[in-house]
Amino acid sequence: MKLRRTIALSATLVVIAIFWGIAGWEASRLGRPAFFTGFTLLSGLALLMLLGVRRRLPFWPLGSVSTWTQIHLYVGLFTTAIYVLHVPALVAGGMLESFLSIVFLMVTASGFYGIYASRTLPKRLTAVEGQHRFDRIDWVRNQIATAAEKACQQISEASAQQVLQTFYQQALSPFFVSRPSLAYVIAPNGNRRRQLLGDLKELDRYLEDEGRRVAGQLAALVRRRDDLDYQFALQLRLRCWVVFHSLLSLVLLAVALVHMLAVLQYIG
């Protein structure tokens, strides 16, 4: 795997060097290197769009999705290098050109984030106990809330019933019945989990055997719910990235075509 990546990266760098050499040669003979790099850049963007479509149609017998993802990555690296060669500044002048530059940089940044996310988030997801499909997370969340409510209802000891039901109404019920907050989705952490488990542990001094057993069940449900919210946050992050990157890529290709037509009309 490492050798294959090294070979692919080396080949990409060689191709970039060749195109930089061609652009330099075109400039030295007073040609139009911007045309060459511009059309190369537009072709690269179109190819990236096709590769993105291919990755989302895995049932076509044209190789594995991982292979097409790697091709998409190295074509994206090549296209970024051609962009740097094409523009006089990182953000070009002019209203259309500056907008095009900003969109390109946003697509590039989201692409690099996608590389990071695809390398790290799946490992973090598999590290959590229990794997859930994104479209069933709400159903599982409701099941956990129902189980927690039933656990509180089965207490027969009067003292334990008063202690646990009070704590359930004040702290656990809002946790179980609500969706995770936006702050948690952006930066998931174990603060809620530690707080609730610590508070449940503190209740042991007021409970007998039955109450402690129910408190243990509630603690297990808190862990399950926190793991579920963690998976929800990471899966939602991946889905939002895919939508954001895809929509921006469509905008980028459309604006690039408008830019090309404007340039052709200007020189015509």
C-alpha positions as CSV (number, residue, x, y, z in Angstrom):
1,M,0.0,0.0,0.0
2,K,2.8,2.4,1.0
3,L,4.8,1.6,-2.1
4,R,1.7,2.1,-4.4
5,R,1.1,5.5,-2.9
6,T,4.7,6.5,-3.3
7,I,4.7,5.4,-7.0
8,A,1.4,7.3,-7.6
9,L,2.6,10.4,-5.9
10,S,5.9,10.3,-7.8
11,A,4.1,9.9,-11.1
12,T,1.8,12.8,-10.3
13,L,4.7,15.0,-9.4
14,V,6.5,14.1,-12.7
15,V,3.3,15.0,-14.7
16,I,3.1,18.3,-12.9
17,A,6.7,19.0,-13.7
18,I,6.1,18.2,-17.3
19,F,3.1,20.6,-17.5
20,W,5.1,23.3,-15.7
21,G,7.9,22.9,-18.3
22,I,5.4,23.1,-21.2
23,A,3.9,26.3,-19.7
24,G,7.4,27.8,-19.3
25,W,8.3,26.9,-22.8
26,E,5.1,28.5,-24.1
27,A,5.9,31.7,-22.2
28,S,9.4,31.8,-23.5
29,R,8.3,31.8,-27.1
30,L,5.7,34.6,-26.3
31,G,2.8,32.2,-26.6
32,R,-0.3,32.0,-24.4
33,P,0.6,29.8,-21.4
34,A,-2.6,30.9,-19.7
35,F,-4.7,29.2,-22.4
36,F,-2.8,26.0,-22.0
37,T,-3.0,26.0,-18.2
38,G,-6.6,27.2,-18.3
39,F,-7.9,24.5,-20.5
40,T,-5.8,21.9,-18.6
41,L,-7.4,23.2,-15.4
42,L,-10.9,23.0,-16.8
43,S,-10.3,19.5,-18.1
44,G,-9.0,18.5,-14.7
45,L,-12.1,19.9,-13.0
46,A,-14.4,18.0,-15.5
47,L,-12.4,14.8,-14.9
48,L,-12.7,15.2,-11.1
49,M,-16.5,15.5,-11.4
50,L,-16.6,12.3,-13.5
51,L,-14.4,10.5,-10.9
52,G,-16.7,11.8,-8.1
53,V,-19.7,10.4,-10.0
54,R,-17.9,7.1,-10.5
55,R,-17.1,6.7,-6.8
56,R,-20.8,7.0,-6.0
57,L,-21.8,4.3,-8.5
58,P,-19.9,1.3,-7.1
59,F,-22.1,-1.2,-8.9
60,W,-20.3,-0.5,-12.2
61,P,-17.7,-3.2,-12.9
62,L,-14.9,-0.7,-13.5
63,G,-12.6,-1.3,-10.5
64,S,-12.9,-0.8,-6.8
65,V,-14.2,2.4,-5.2
66,S,-10.9,2.7,-3.3
67,T,-9.0,2.8,-6.6
68,W,-11.2,5.5,-8.1
69,T,-10.9,7.5,-4.8
70,Q,-7.1,7.3,-5.1
71,I,-7.3,8.5,-8.7
72,H,-9.6,11.3,-7.7
73,L,-7.1,12.3,-5.0
74,Y,-4.0,12.5,-7.3
75,V,-6.0,14.2,-10.1
76,G,-7.0,16.8,-7.5
77,L,-3.4,17.3,-6.5
78,F,-2.4,17.8,-10.1
79,T,-5.3,20.2,-10.7
80,T,-4.3,22.3,-7.7
81,A,-0.7,22.6,-9.0
82,I,-2.0,23.7,-12.4
83,Y,-4.2,26.3,-10.7
84,V,-1.2,27.8,-8.9
85,L,0.6,27.9,-12.3
86,H,-2.5,29.4,-14.0
87,V,-3.3,32.4,-11.7
88,P,-1.1,35.4,-11.2
89,A,-2.1,35.5,-7.5
90,L,-3.7,33.0,-5.2
91,V,-6.9,35.0,-5.4
92,A,-7.2,36.5,-8.9
93,G,-8.4,40.0,-9.6
94,G,-11.8,40.9,-11.1
95,M,-15.2,40.0,-9.7
96,L,-15.7,36.8,-11.6
97,E,-12.1,35.7,-11.4
98,S,-11.9,36.4,-7.6
99,F,-15.1,34.5,-7.0
100,L,-13.8,31.6,-9.1
101,S,-10.5,31.6,-7.1
102,I,-12.3,31.6,-3.8
103,V,-14.6,28.7,-4.8
104,F,-11.6,26.8,-6.1
105,L,-9.7,27.3,-2.8
106,M,-12.8,26.2,-0.8
107,V,-13.2,23.1,-2.9
108,T,-9.5,22.3,-2.5
109,A,-9.6,22.9,1.3
110,S,-12.7,20.7,1.6
111,G,-10.9,18.0,-0.5
112,F,-7.9,18.0,1.8
113,Y,-10.4,17.8,4.8
114,G,-12.0,14.8,3.0
115,I,-8.6,13.1,2.9
116,Y,-8.1,13.7,6.6
117,A,-11.7,12.6,7.4
118,S,-11.5,9.4,5.3
119,R,-8.3,8.4,7.2
120,T,-9.5,9.2,10.7
121,L,-13.3,9.1,11.1
122,P,-13.8,5.4,10.1
123,K,-11.3,4.3,12.7
124,R,-13.0,6.5,15.4
125,L,-16.4,5.0,14.4
126,T,-15.3,1.4,14.6
127,A,-13.7,2.1,18.0
128,V,-17.1,2.7,19.5
129,E,-19.1,-0.3,20.7
130,G,-22.1,-1.0,18.4
131,Q,-22.4,0.1,14.8
132,H,-25.6,1.8,13.6
133,R,-26.9,2.9,10.2
134,F,-27.4,6.6,10.0
135,D,-31.0,6.3,9.0
136,R,-31.8,4.1,12.1
137,I,-30.1,6.3,14.7
138,D,-33.3,8.1,15.6
139,W,-35.1,4.7,16.1
140,V,-32.3,3.4,18.3
141,R,-32.3,6.7,20.3
142,N,-36.0,6.2,21.0
143,Q,-35.5,2.6,22.1
144,I,-32.8,3.7,24.6
145,A,-35.1,6.4,26.0
146,T,-38.0,3.8,26.4
147,A,-35.7,1.3,28.1
148,A,-34.5,4.0,30.6
149,E,-38.1,5.0,31.4
150,K,-39.1,1.3,32.0
151,A,-36.1,0.8,34.2
152,C,-37.2,3.6,36.5
153,Q,-40.8,2.3,36.6
154,Q,-39.8,-1.2,37.8
155,I,-38.4,0.1,41.2
156,S,-40.4,-1.1,44.2
157,E,-38.3,0.3,47.1
158,A,-39.8,3.6,48.2
159,S,-36.5,5.3,49.0
160,A,-34.8,4.2,45.7
161,Q,-37.9,5.2,43.8
162,Q,-37.8,8.7,45.1
163,V,-34.1,9.2,44.6
164,L,-33.8,7.7,41.1
165,Q,-37.0,9.0,39.7
166,T,-36.1,12.5,40.9
167,F,-32.7,12.2,39.3
168,Y,-34.3,10.7,36.2
169,Q,-36.8,13.6,35.8
170,Q,-34.1,16.3,36.4
171,A,-31.1,14.9,34.5
172,L,-31.6,11.7,32.7
173,S,-34.9,12.3,30.9
174,P,-33.7,15.5,29.1
175,F,-30.6,13.6,28.1
176,F,-32.4,10.5,26.7
177,V,-35.3,12.3,24.9
178,S,-33.4,15.2,23.3
179,R,-31.2,15.1,20.2
180,P,-27.5,16.0,20.7
181,S,-26.8,19.7,20.6
182,L,-25.1,21.5,17.7
183,A,-22.1,22.1,19.9
184,Y,-21.8,18.4,20.6
185,V,-22.2,17.5,16.8
186,I,-19.4,20.0,15.9
187,A,-17.1,18.8,18.7
188,P,-18.2,15.6,20.3
189,N,-16.8,14.9,23.8
190,G,-17.5,12.8,26.9
191,N,-18.4,15.6,29.3
192,R,-22.1,14.7,29.5
193,R,-21.3,11.1,29.9
194,R,-18.8,11.6,32.7
195,Q,-21.1,14.0,34.5
196,L,-24.2,11.7,34.4
197,L,-22.2,8.6,35.4
198,G,-20.5,10.5,38.2
199,D,-23.9,11.7,39.5
200,L,-25.3,8.2,39.3
201,K,-22.4,6.8,41.3
202,E,-22.9,9.5,44.0
203,L,-26.5,8.2,44.4
204,D,-25.2,4.7,45.5
205,R,-25.0,5.9,49.1
206,Y,-28.8,6.5,49.2
207,L,-29.7,3.2,47.5
208,E,-30.2,-0.4,48.5
209,D,-29.5,-3.5,46.3
210,E,-32.4,-3.0,44.0
211,G,-31.8,0.7,43.5
212,R,-28.1,0.1,42.7
213,R,-29.1,-2.5,40.2
214,V,-31.4,-0.1,38.4
215,A,-28.8,2.6,38.7
216,G,-26.4,0.3,36.9
217,Q,-28.9,-0.3,34.1
218,L,-29.3,3.5,33.7
219,A,-25.5,3.9,33.6
220,A,-25.3,1.3,30.9
221,L,-28.0,3.1,28.9
222,V,-26.2,6.4,29.4
223,R,-23.1,4.8,27.8
224,R,-25.1,3.4,24.9
225,R,-26.8,6.7,24.2
226,D,-23.5,8.6,24.4
227,D,-21.8,6.1,22.0
228,L,-24.9,6.5,19.7
229,D,-24.6,10.3,19.7
230,Y,-20.9,10.0,19.0
231,Q,-21.6,7.9,15.9
232,F,-24.3,10.3,14.9
233,A,-22.0,13.3,15.1
234,L,-19.2,11.6,13.0
235,Q,-21.5,10.1,10.4
236,L,-23.3,13.5,10.0
237,R,-19.9,15.2,9.6
238,L,-19.0,12.8,6.7
239,R,-22.4,13.3,5.1
240,C,-22.3,17.1,5.3
241,W,-18.8,17.1,3.9
242,V,-19.9,15.0,0.9
243,V,-22.8,17.4,0.2
244,F,-20.7,20.5,0.7
245,H,-17.8,19.3,-1.5
246,S,-20.1,18.1,-4.3
247,L,-22.2,21.2,-4.4
248,L,-19.2,23.5,-4.4
249,S,-17.6,21.4,-7.2
250,L,-20.7,21.9,-9.3
251,V,-20.5,25.6,-8.7
252,L,-16.8,25.6,-9.5
253,L,-17.2,23.8,-12.8
254,A,-20.1,26.1,-13.9
255,V,-18.3,29.3,-13.1
256,A,-15.1,27.9,-14.8
257,L,-17.1,27.3,-18.0
258,V,-18.5,30.9,-17.8
259,H,-15.0,32.2,-17.3
260,M,-13.8,30.2,-20.3
261,L,-16.6,31.5,-22.5
262,A,-15.8,35.1,-21.4
263,V,-12.2,34.7,-22.3
264,L,-12.9,33.2,-25.7
265,Q,-15.4,36.0,-26.4
266,Y,-12.8,38.6,-25.4
267,I,-10.1,37.3,-27.6
268,G,-12.5,36.6,-30.5
